[in-house]
Structures are given as structure tokens and as C-alpha cells.
Amino acid sequence: MKVLILGSGGREHALAWKAAQSRLVQKLYCAPGSDAFGALAECIPLDCCNGTEVAGFCAEKGVDLVIVGPEMPLASGVVDVLRRAGVRVFGPGQSAARLESSKAFAKQFLVRHGIPTANGTTCACLEEAAAALDAMKFPLVVKADGLAAGKGVRVCQDRAEAEETLEDFMSLKTLHAAGETVVIEECLSGPELSAMALVDGRTYKLLPHSRDHKRLLDGDKGPNTGGMGAFAPVEVGPQVQRAVEAVFDAALAGLRADGLDYRGVLYAGLMLTAQGPKVLEFNCRFGDPETQAILPLLDCDLVALTMACADGRLGSAQLKVRPGACVCVTIVSENYPRAPMTGRPITGLDDFPMNGDLTLFHAGTARSGGNWATAGGRVLGVTAWGPDAAAARRRAYEGVSRIRFDGMHYRRDIAGDILAIR
């Protein structure tokens, strides 16, 4: 097969790493990819949000399967263009992808189909939002309706903080069009869980549960980011597992009832409250950096699974998980997430010991004069696996200690407090 992966970040590097291990793959392309992808795939300078351009490349090269990594191509309707052109795609169409691209649509979907979620209201202007604050208790959560690269959710402890957030999102438009509409909802409490499932439109298979660390600083302090690290699996008891499955059962039933043919990954960000799991958000693609912590645990062919989803025959496909645990520690640039510094030389990559139980996923790097340099906010995901989480964590931080660049930052408590959830 010829396979094309859309995207260029750490998640897509992990997808390419796993896809390259497939016996089905004769040729692997990535668009646009990055300098780090070169050892795994041929990088093609395509606009991955331009469906016509991507479809033309697929026709020219005879691509058999497209795997969509990030959310923007999904929201842009690339999948719809590809399917109309007869290309097999792993990823939902634009209408179904509104579960991620619109927080307001997702909230309506959850309520309509009886899926547990926080109480909230959607506001299309600043006056509506200010009035909504009068009827709610603090702390509360303000969410930008549109895609905001993980930066569109703020937990507000008091009214002053909420008003400042609304001013940022709706008046100052710090998130551009993404913040013109907001969802204001109650602040749920409890452990968080990232639950992802492969979906073929009729059935689903759950991947190992994971947990990411979104805040910049140790102890879950500082601003929200796109993700500072993740670990898998998160062990849950039978009661929680049944509740998670009930969420996915209801979501698939709701998608079918709404006439949405969903083939790809459905990601439910869950809060495990005292009343049971409640959905914080849906994503319509693999998580980042959760994917980096999950794929090393899969003892099966990722390309075969994604192809089965695209073809609507996931029920007969095999999803096997090897024992043990995996930890990914994200290394970020100075001033991330607001204004990350780039172009800083990186040392320790060319002789990084990627063998056995340790690997490195590039999120924002580039070759400069034959050397590696930072090229984004999230730079690297140091990923290790072992017989248990403690061993994987030790190995991951050993890997982190080999890397250096000016302004380098990472959390030192990733997977530091792992509790089984019963």
C-alpha cells in the first residue's frame, strides 16, 4: 500500500513511526511532515487543509489510504473532498468533525443524546456572556467555541477573571474567530481521563486509556498548553469502564441518529466526578501527546486498523495491547505557550539512544546548517516504555537529561502520581 499521513507535529511523527512498522506499507508519505520525518517517510510540501491539492496528489501517486493527524484538515472538509474522489480516508467528514471544531455544537450534541456533561450555556455576544455569569457559581469554565490549539479553555475562579477572559476572547479576539462565541459551564472536579476509540461508523474499539498534563508547570499550575506530557495506560475499575463504554455507545448512536458517518478516532476527554464520568470535550483525532504514549503499547498493525475503520469493517480487525506502561515527557521552548522562542540550537539528538525502550518524537524541530534547532512551542516528546509506569518514567527522564537547548523547559512530575481509578 501507499499511505499518506497529513500533519507535521509530534502526534504525526508517532503515527509515521508506527505506520512504518506495518507490513502492508510499501511507500509512506507525510504532508507536510518535517525534517525529522525523513527517516520514515517522503515529505511532500502540500497544504494539508486544501482538499483539492491533497486529492490531486493521491490520484497522481496512487495513494491507497490517507490518515489525518491534526484537527484543521478535518474542520476544513479535506476528508469530504477525498472521499468524493474515491480515496480511502481515516478521519471524519466536516459535519461530524464539528464535535471538535465547535464547542457549542458538541454541547448541543451531548445534551440531545443524553450523554453526561457539565451544565452550561452558549453565548454569541459579550452581553449574553456577562448575563450568563449572573446565573452561575464560581469557579466556572469559559470555552472558546472554535479551534484554538488547546488554548481556548480557561478555568475562572471569580467574576473578575471570567470578565477578563470574555474580554480577551470576544472583544480583543485573541483567538480570532474561534472566540467570537463561547460556552460557559460549571467547573467539574475529579481525575481526568483521556478515552480514545477507533470508530468505523457502526462499532468501536477502545485504545488504552491515558492521561495528559495540560498545564505548563509542575503541580498542574500555570497556563493551559497543548500538552506537557502523557502516560498510558490509566487503570480503571469495572464500574468506571462500563460508564466510559456507555459514553461511546451513546455517542455512536447519536452520530447515526444525526446521519453522521463517523470513521476515525473519537476522543472523549472525561472528568471522573462523584456522579460518574462526564464529557469535558470531544476531539475527532488522536490526542497529542497522548498518542505518543499509546502507540508504543499497541502490539498490532496500525495501518490495518485504520484501513478497517475507513472500510467499515473494524469489527473483524484485531487490536492487541502489550503489557506494561508508557510515558511521554514534552520538552518546550522558552515563552511557550504565548510566544515561544525558536531557532535555538539543540544538542543531544544525533546520538540519542533510540533503541529498545526509548524513542524521540519531534514536534517542532528543523535542520539548520546540518544541526537541529527549535522550530515551535512544543519541541520534542521523549517517550519510554517499561514493565510498569515507574520504570517507564525513569527511562523517559533519563532521555530528557541527554537533550539541551537555551530556554528548554519541561515538567518534572509527568506520571508522578498514578492512581488506579475504581
Protein Blocks (a to p, Z undefined) as FASTA:
>chain_A
ZZddedjbfklmmmmmmmmmpmkbmbdcddebjfklmmmmccddddfklmklmmmmmmmn
opabdcdfblmlmmnommmmmmmnopacedddfklmmmmmpmklmmmmmmmnopacdddd
ddfbfklmmmmmmmpccddddddfbaeehpacccdfbfklmmmmmmmmmmnomnommlmp
ccdddddeddddddddddehjaccddddddddfbfbghiiajddfbjbdcddddddfklm
mmmmmmmmmmmmmmmmnopaceddddddddddfkbpcdfbdcfbdcdfklmmmmmmpccd
fklmmmmmmnopmmmpccdddeddddddddddehiaklccehiacehklmcccehjaccd
dfbdcdeehiacdfbfblbdcddddfbfklmmmmmmmmmmmpccehiacdfkgoklccdd
ZZ
